[in-house]
């Protein structure tokens, strides 16, 4: 066992003395040491209950003959970090999480790992670490938050965090009072769990299940449901079987698994951030996967679920309808059915046991919302390396659009213009210098997109950026434009009034400019110099690569 390096032999007596100090017995020294990688935090709603999840995992590990040790990583709540300097740290935290897991696992010689993530960057960061370390491992997320409810004149409506962000735009426009906003604020997030729609956190937890690293139910069982604790205990038991059988993450996170995850992603209409994260996970697993492959998968996978923000259903409804297993059953013809999973079963066996219980929530291919998937990657002279859009959340009238650019060099400037009523119908808002290097940190743009939606302008105005969007974003919001402005990408050449052409069905994003014009303009753009001179963000900006690579670090 790997843990023998800290517990076996006379020369390890000092190590055993320290292990006894944390409660290990003499018999424990003969058992596998299992790291329980928890991301518990008192500031993140998706993580406030993870001590309970960890307790169930540890019970499962002990019943399987292992010795569990709970350790922790950091966690950022993207909602709280949104629209201020804190969001610059969200994506960079993913790399810190992966690195910290590596440090904890290697320093303490764990034999196997159980990961307990829940929110946006924590799940992909831990998946990256699992692939890098390649120790037997299993994931059990904290589960989704239930939707909130608000009643008015005997009518009850389900609401969520996205509802609150969009309501701010309604207050600005004058169609909602501040008292109504406060009532919504108080109802939208009723308790523990990752925010209740198909936003980034839940997208990634669902894809963890689809790629085989989580047990069935990992993505959808609500945080407050007793089945979540049962699943956690089962995960603790199952990691001992994975260890005994020497099944490791790179046996599971293969090219086939990545393809399966993307197929489920586009069938769900998941967050655009999933593209960024799955590319990074593939990189750590040594899997070659290009952005163009996302379009290939999406072209042959129907869009089956309209969950918030694209529709009215929430993750609790998806769970009730059969969960991720049922979605996989509907797209099984496009899956690699012999792919392994941590359950010990291959995808074909899981699909065979699944059943769709609500055809409104999970449609069949014959009744799909669209014949193609909910995510698309656009290419063109504005995005030679690609840009990503959640087309399932774009209004039909904005699928093909062209209009004059309104160019801003920061999210704050664009937000101020929107709130001041300075944006006109038909325009295309461009927010640049917000990419991985330029931000630095590639901030999410939920505030400006939510303002547009709340003001009723999401069917009139498009927004493109080298930054990112929250999974809660809807509208013609095109992000991850690569290369980014800070790296001399064509987006840096744009000026107010330039005509931007968006063709989502045609997978195109162009400026009505000739190649020479773009080249000449870029030659006049001053060399980018980051305003960040110290700390982690400075080091991050020096190392991070393009969004088209998953924003991984240069090697």
C-alpha positions in Angstrom: 0.0 0.0 0.0 1.1 3.6 -0.7 0.4 4.4 3.0 3.1 1.9 4.1 5.6 4.7 3.4 4.3 6.5 6.5 3.4 3.6 8.8 5.4 0.4 8.1 8.8 -0.5 9.6 10.8 0.5 12.6 12.0 3.7 10.9 8.4 4.8 10.7 7.9 4.8 14.5 7.9 8.7 14.6 5.2 8.7 11.8 3.1 6.2 13.7 3.5 8.3 16.9 1.9 11.3 15.1 -0.8 9.1 13.6 -1.7 7.8 17.1 -2.0 11.5 18.1 -4.9 11.9 15.6 -6.6 8.7 16.9 -5.1 5.8 14.9 -4.9 2.5 16.7 -2.4 -0.3 16.3 -4.9 -2.3 14.0 -5.4 0.8 11.9 -1.8 0.7 10.8 -2.6 -2.5 8.8 -5.5 -0.9 7.0 -5.6 1.3 3.9 -5.6 5.1 4.5 -8.3 6.8 2.6 -8.2 10.6 2.1 -11.7 12.3 2.3 -11.2 15.5 0.3 -13.9 17.8 1.6 -14.6 21.4 0.5 -16.7 22.3 3.5 -17.1 26.0 4.0 -19.4 28.3 6.1 -19.6 31.0 3.4 -20.7 28.8 0.5 -24.4 27.6 0.5 -23.5 24.6 -1.5 -20.9 23.5 1.1 -22.4 24.3 4.5 -23.7 20.7 4.9 -20.6 18.8 3.7 -19.5 17.8 7.1 -22.6 15.6 7.2 -21.8 14.2 3.8 -18.2 13.5 5.0 -19.5 11.7 8.1 -21.5 9.3 5.9 -18.6 8.8 3.6 -16.3 7.9 6.5 -18.9 5.4 7.8 -18.8 3.7 4.5 -15.0 3.6 4.4 -14.8 2.1 7.9 -17.4 -0.5 7.0 -15.3 -1.4 4.0 -12.1 -1.9 6.1 -10.4 1.5 5.6 -9.2 4.3 7.8 -10.7 7.7 6.7 -8.9 11.0 7.1 -10.9 14.1 6.3 -8.9 17.0 4.9 -10.1 20.2 3.2 -9.7 22.4 0.1 -10.8 26.0 -0.4 -14.1 26.9 -2.0 -15.4 30.1 -3.6 -19.1 31.0 -3.9 -19.4 32.4 -7.4 -22.6 34.1 -6.6 -21.1 36.1 -3.7 -18.0 36.8 -5.8 -20.0 38.1 -8.7 -19.5 41.5 -10.2 -16.6 42.7 -8.0 -12.9 42.0 -7.7 -13.6 38.7 -6.0 -14.7 37.1 -9.3 -11.2 37.5 -10.6 -10.3 34.7 -8.1 -13.0 32.2 -9.0 -11.5 30.5 -12.0 -7.9 30.7 -10.6 -9.1 28.9 -7.5 -9.6 25.8 -9.7 -5.9 25.4 -10.2 -5.2 26.0 -6.4 -7.8 23.3 -5.6 -6.1 20.8 -7.9 -2.7 21.6 -6.5 -3.8 21.5 -2.9 -5.3 18.0 -3.4 -2.0 16.8 -4.9 -0.1 18.2 -1.9 -2.4 16.6 0.7 -2.6 13.2 -1.0 1.1 12.9 -1.7 2.3 14.4 1.6 0.2 11.9 3.6 0.5 8.9 1.3 -3.2 8.2 1.0 -4.0 4.9 -0.7 -7.3 6.1 -2.3 -9.5 9.2 -2.3 -13.1 10.2 -1.9 -13.9 13.7 -3.2 -16.7 15.8 -1.8 -17.2 18.9 -4.0 -20.3 20.8 -4.9 -19.9 24.2 -6.5 -18.5 25.7 -9.7 -14.7 25.5 -9.6 -14.4 22.9 -6.9 -15.7 19.9 -8.9 -13.5 20.4 -11.9 -10.5 21.3 -9.7 -10.9 18.0 -7.8 -11.5 16.0 -11.1 -8.2 17.5 -12.4 -6.5 16.4 -9.3 -8.0 12.9 -9.5 -6.7 12.5 -13.0 -3.3 13.9 -12.2 -2.7 11.7 -9.1 -4.4 8.6 -10.6 -5.1 7.0 -7.2 -8.3 5.0 -6.8 -11.0 7.6 -6.4 -14.7 8.3 -6.3 -16.8 11.5 -6.2 -19.9 12.3 -4.2 -21.2 15.9 -4.5 -23.2 17.7 -1.9 -26.2 17.9 -4.2 -28.4 20.6 -5.5 -30.4 23.2 -3.6 -34.2 23.0 -3.8 -35.9 25.8 -5.7 -37.4 28.6 -3.6 -41.1 29.4 -3.7 -42.9 32.7 -3.7 -46.6 33.3 -3.5 -48.7 36.2 -4.8 -52.5 36.3 -5.0 -52.8 32.5 -4.5 -50.2 31.8 -7.2 -47.1 30.0 -6.3 -44.0 30.4 -8.4 -40.7 28.6 -8.2 -37.7 30.9 -8.0 -33.9 30.7 -7.7 -30.7 32.8 -7.6 -31.0 33.6 -11.3 -34.5 35.0 -10.6 -32.9 37.5 -8.2 -30.2 38.6 -10.6 -32.8 39.2 -13.3 -35.1 41.0 -10.9 -32.4 43.7 -10.4 -32.9 44.6 -14.1 -36.6 44.8 -13.5 -36.1 47.2 -10.6 -33.8 49.3 -12.8 -36.5 49.4 -15.5 -39.2 50.2 -13.0 -41.3 47.1 -13.5 -40.6 45.7 -10.0 -40.5 47.4 -6.6 -37.7 47.2 -4.2 -40.1 45.5 -1.7 -40.9 42.8 -4.3 -37.2 42.4 -4.8 -36.6 41.9 -1.1 -39.4 39.3 -0.9 -37.8 37.4 -3.8 -34.3 37.7 -2.2 -35.7 36.1 0.9 -37.3 33.2 -0.9 -34.9 32.3 -3.7 -32.3 30.2 -1.8 -34.1 28.1 0.8 -31.1 26.2 2.2 -28.0 24.1 1.6 -27.0 22.9 -1.9 -25.6 24.1 -5.2 -27.9 26.6 -6.8 -31.0 24.9 -8.1 -30.9 25.3 -11.9 -28.7 23.8 -14.6 -26.0 26.3 -13.7 -22.3 25.5 -13.6 -22.1 23.6 -10.3 -25.0 21.3 -11.2 -23.8 20.9 -14.7 -20.4 19.7 -13.5 -21.8 17.3 -10.9 -24.1 15.8 -13.5 -21.1 15.4 -15.9 -19.1 13.8 -13.1 -21.8 11.1 -13.1 -22.0 10.9 -16.9 -18.2 10.4 -17.2 -18.4 7.6 -14.6 -16.6 9.2 -11.6 -19.7 9.5 -9.5 -22.4 6.9 -8.7 -25.9 7.2 -10.2 -27.7 10.0 -8.5 -24.5 12.1 -7.9 -25.7 14.9 -10.1 -29.3 15.3 -9.1 -30.3 14.0 -5.7 -31.2 17.1 -3.6 -28.8 18.1 -0.9 -31.5 17.8 1.8 -32.7 14.4 0.7 -31.8 11.4 2.9 -30.7 9.6 -0.3 -27.8 12.0 -0.6 -26.4 10.7 2.7 -27.0 7.1 1.6 -25.2 7.8 -1.6 -22.3 9.2 0.4 -22.0 6.1 2.5 -22.2 3.9 -0.6 -19.4 6.0 -2.1 -17.2 5.3 1.0 -17.8 1.6 0.6 -17.2 1.6 -3.1 -13.8 3.3 -2.9 -12.6 0.3 -1.0 -13.7 -1.9 -3.9 -12.0 0.3 -6.4 -8.8 0.1 -4.3 -9.0 -3.7 -4.1 -9.5 -4.0 -7.8 -6.9 -1.3 -8.6 -9.4 0.7 -10.7 -7.9 4.2 -11.1 -9.3 7.5 -12.5 -7.4 7.2 -15.8 -9.1 3.8 -16.4 -12.4 5.8 -16.3 -11.6 9.3 -17.5 -10.8 8.2 -21.1 -11.6 9.8 -24.5 -14.9 7.8 -24.5 -15.8 9.1 -21.0 -15.2 12.7 -22.1 -17.3 12.2 -25.2 -20.1 10.7 -23.1 -20.0 13.7 -20.7 -20.2 16.2 -23.5 -23.1 14.3 -25.1 -25.0 14.5 -21.8 -24.0 18.1 -21.4 -25.5 19.2 -24.7 -28.6 17.1 -24.2 -29.1 18.9 -20.9 -28.2 22.4 -22.2 -25.6 22.7 -19.5 -23.4 25.7 -18.6 -20.9 27.0 -21.1 -18.3 26.8 -18.4 -18.4 23.0 -18.7 -16.5 23.3 -22.0 -13.7 25.2 -20.2 -13.6 22.7 -17.4 -13.9 19.5 -19.4 -11.1 20.6 -21.6 -8.9 21.1 -18.5 -9.9 17.7 -17.1 -9.1 16.0 -20.5 -5.7 17.7 -20.4 -4.9 16.3 -17.0 -6.1 12.8 -18.0 -3.9 12.9 -21.2 -6.9 12.9 -23.4 -6.8 14.8 -26.7 -10.0 16.7 -27.1 -10.5 19.8 -29.3 -13.2 22.4 -29.2 -14.4 21.3 -32.7 -15.3 18.0 -31.2 -18.0 19.7 -29.1 -19.8 20.8 -32.3 -19.5 17.3 -33.7 -21.1 15.8 -30.6 -23.7 18.6 -30.4 -24.6 18.1 -34.1 -25.7 14.5 -33.4 -27.2 14.9 -30.0 -30.7 16.3 -29.4 -31.5 18.9 -26.8 -33.8 17.1 -24.4 -34.1 19.2 -21.2 -35.0 22.8 -20.7 -33.9 23.5 -17.2 -33.3 26.9 -15.6 -32.2 29.3 -17.0 -33.4 28.1 -20.4 -36.7 26.7 -19.1 -38.8 26.5 -15.9 -37.6 23.2 -14.4 -35.0 22.7 -11.8 -32.6 20.0 -10.8 -35.1 18.5 -8.3 -37.4 18.0 -11.3 -34.7 16.3 -13.3 -34.1 14.0 -10.4 -37.8 13.2 -10.1 -37.9 12.5 -13.8 -35.1 9.8 -13.7 -31.9 11.8 -13.4 -28.8 11.5 -15.5 -29.2 7.8 -16.0 -32.5 8.5 -17.7 -31.0 11.2 -19.9 -28.2 8.8 -20.9 -30.9 6.2 -21.9 -32.4 8.7 -24.3 -29.1 9.5 -26.0 -27.6 6.0 -25.7 -27.1 5.7 -29.5 -24.5 8.5 -29.2 -22.7 7.1 -26.1 -19.8 4.8 -25.7 -21.7 2.2 -23.8 -18.7 0.1 -22.8 -17.2 3.0 -20.8 -16.3 2.0 -17.2 -17.7 3.7 -14.1 -16.8 3.8 -10.4 -20.0 1.8 -9.7 -18.3 -1.3 -11.3 -20.8 -1.3 -14.1 -20.3 0.0 -17.6 -22.6 2.7 -19.0 -24.7 0.1 -20.9 -25.7 -1.6 -17.6 -26.6 1.7 -15.9 -28.7 2.8 -18.9 -30.5 -0.6 -18.9 -31.7 0.1 -15.4 -32.9 3.6 -16.1 -36.4 4.9 -16.7 -37.8 8.3 -17.7 -40.6 9.2 -15.3 -41.6 12.5 -16.7 -41.6 13.2 -20.5 -42.0 16.9 -20.0 -38.7 17.2 -18.1 -36.8 14.6 -20.2 -38.0 14.5 -23.7 -37.3 11.7 -26.2 -35.3 12.3 -29.4 -38.5 12.4 -31.3 -40.0 15.2 -29.2 -36.7 17.1 -28.5 -36.6 20.8 -28.0 -34.1 20.8 -30.9 -32.4 18.2 -33.0 -29.0 19.6 -32.0 -27.4 20.0 -28.5 -27.7 23.0 -26.3 -24.0 24.2 -26.5 -22.2 25.4 -29.6 -18.7 26.6 -30.4 -18.5 29.4 -32.9 -15.5 30.2 -35.1 -14.7 33.2 -37.3 -12.4 36.2 -37.7 -13.4 37.4 -34.2 -12.7 33.9 -32.6 -10.1 32.0 -34.7 -9.7 29.6 -31.7 -13.4 29.5 -30.8 -16.1 31.1 -28.7 -18.8 29.3 -26.7 -22.6 29.9 -26.5 -25.4 28.2 -24.6 -27.7 28.2 -27.6 -30.5 26.5 -25.7 -30.9 29.7 -23.7 -30.9 32.0 -26.8 -34.2 33.4 -28.1 -35.0 32.3 -31.6 -34.9 35.8 -33.0 -31.3 36.2 -31.8 -29.9 33.0 -33.2 -28.8 35.0 -36.3 -28.1 38.6 -35.6 -25.9 41.4 -36.7 -25.5 44.9 -35.3 -23.0 47.6 -34.3 -20.5 47.0 -31.6 -20.5 48.8 -28.3 -17.0 48.2 -27.0 -16.1 48.2 -23.3 -12.7 47.3 -21.7 -14.2 46.0 -18.4 -17.4 44.5 -17.0 -17.9 47.5 -14.8 -18.1 49.9 -17.7 -20.5 47.8 -19.6 -22.7 47.3 -16.5 -22.8 51.1 -15.9 -23.9 51.7 -19.5 -26.7 49.1 -19.3 -28.0 50.5 -16.0 -27.9 54.0 -17.4 -30.0 53.0 -20.4 -27.2 53.8 -22.9 -27.5 50.5 -24.8 -29.8 50.5 -27.9 -31.8 47.7 -29.4 -29.9 45.8 -32.0 -26.4 46.6 -30.6 -23.8 44.0 -29.7 -22.1 44.7 -26.4 -18.4 43.7 -26.5 -16.6 43.2 -23.1 -12.9 42.6 -23.6 -9.7 42.4 -21.5 -11.6 40.0 -19.2 -10.0 36.8 -20.3 -7.9 34.4 -18.3 -4.8 36.6 -18.7 -6.4 40.0 -19.2 -8.9 39.9 -16.3 -6.9 38.3 -14.9 -9.1 35.4 -13.9 -11.8 35.4 -16.7 -14.7 36.8 -14.7 -18.3 35.7 -15.2 -20.7 38.3 -16.6 -23.9 37.3 -14.9 -24.7 40.9 -13.8 -24.8 42.5 -17.3 -26.6 39.5 -18.9 -29.1 39.4 -16.0 -29.7 43.1 -16.3 -30.4 42.7 -20.0 -32.8 39.8 -19.3 -34.6 41.7 -16.5 -35.0 44.8 -18.7 -36.4 42.7 -21.5 -33.4 43.3 -23.8 -32.1 39.8 -24.1 -34.1 39.4 -27.3 -32.7 42.6 -28.8 -29.1 42.9 -27.7 -26.2 40.4 -27.9 -23.1 40.3 -25.7 -19.7 38.8 -26.6 -16.7 38.7 -24.3 -13.3 37.0 -23.8 -14.5 36.5 -20.3 -17.0 33.9 -19.1 -20.7 33.6 -18.3 -22.5 32.1 -15.3 -24.5 28.9 -16.0 -27.4 31.1 -15.0 -26.9 33.4 -18.0 -29.5 33.4 -20.8 -29.7 35.3 -24.0 -27.3 35.8 -26.9 -24.3 35.7 -24.7 -21.1 34.5 -26.4 -18.0 34.0 -24.2 -14.6 32.5 -24.1 -13.6 34.4 -27.3 -10.1 33.2 -28.1 -7.5 34.4 -28.5 -8.3 37.0 -25.8 -7.7 40.7 -26.2 -4.8 40.6 -23.7 -3.0 38.1 -26.0 -3.6 40.1 -29.1 -6.8 38.4 -30.3 -8.9 40.1 -32.9 -11.4 41.2 -30.3 -8.8 43.8 -29.3 -9.2 45.4 -32.8 -12.9 46.2 -32.5 -14.2 49.8 -32.4 -17.6 51.2 -31.6 -19.8 50.9 -34.7 -18.1 47.9 -36.2 -20.7 45.4 -37.5 -20.7 42.1 -35.7 -22.2 39.1 -37.4 -23.5 36.2 -35.2 -24.7 33.0 -36.8 -25.2 30.4 -34.1 -26.8 27.7 -36.4 -23.9 28.3 -38.8 -21.4 28.3 -35.9 -19.9 31.6 -37.0 -18.8 34.8 -35.2 -17.3 37.5 -37.4 -16.7 41.2 -37.6 -17.4 42.9 -40.9 -13.8 43.7 -41.3 -11.1 42.4 -43.7 -8.1 40.4 -42.5 -5.8 43.3 -43.4 -7.9 45.8 -41.5 -7.8 43.6 -38.4 -4.0 43.1 -38.7 -3.4 46.9 -39.2 -5.6 47.8 -36.2 -3.9 45.2 -33.9 -0.5 46.6 -34.8 -1.7 49.9 -33.3 -3.0 48.3 -30.1 -0.6 49.0 -27.2 1.0 46.0 -25.6 -1.1 44.7 -22.8 0.2 45.3 -19.3 -1.7 43.9 -16.4 -2.7 46.2 -13.6 -2.1 43.3 -11.1 1.5 43.4 -9.9 1.5 41.2 -6.8 0.0 38.1 -5.3 -1.5 35.0 -6.8 -3.3 36.7 -9.6 0.0 38.0 -10.9 1.4 34.5 -11.0 -1.8 33.2 -12.5 -1.7 35.7 -15.3 1.9 34.7 -16.1 1.1 31.0 -16.4 -2.4 30.7 -17.7 -3.1 29.8 -21.3 -6.0 30.5 -23.6 -9.6 29.6 -22.8 -9.5 27.4 -25.9 -7.1 25.1 -24.0 -9.4 25.0 -20.9 -7.4 27.9 -19.3 -4.8 25.5 -18.0 -1.3 26.5 -17.0 1.5 26.5 -19.5 3.9 23.7 -18.9 
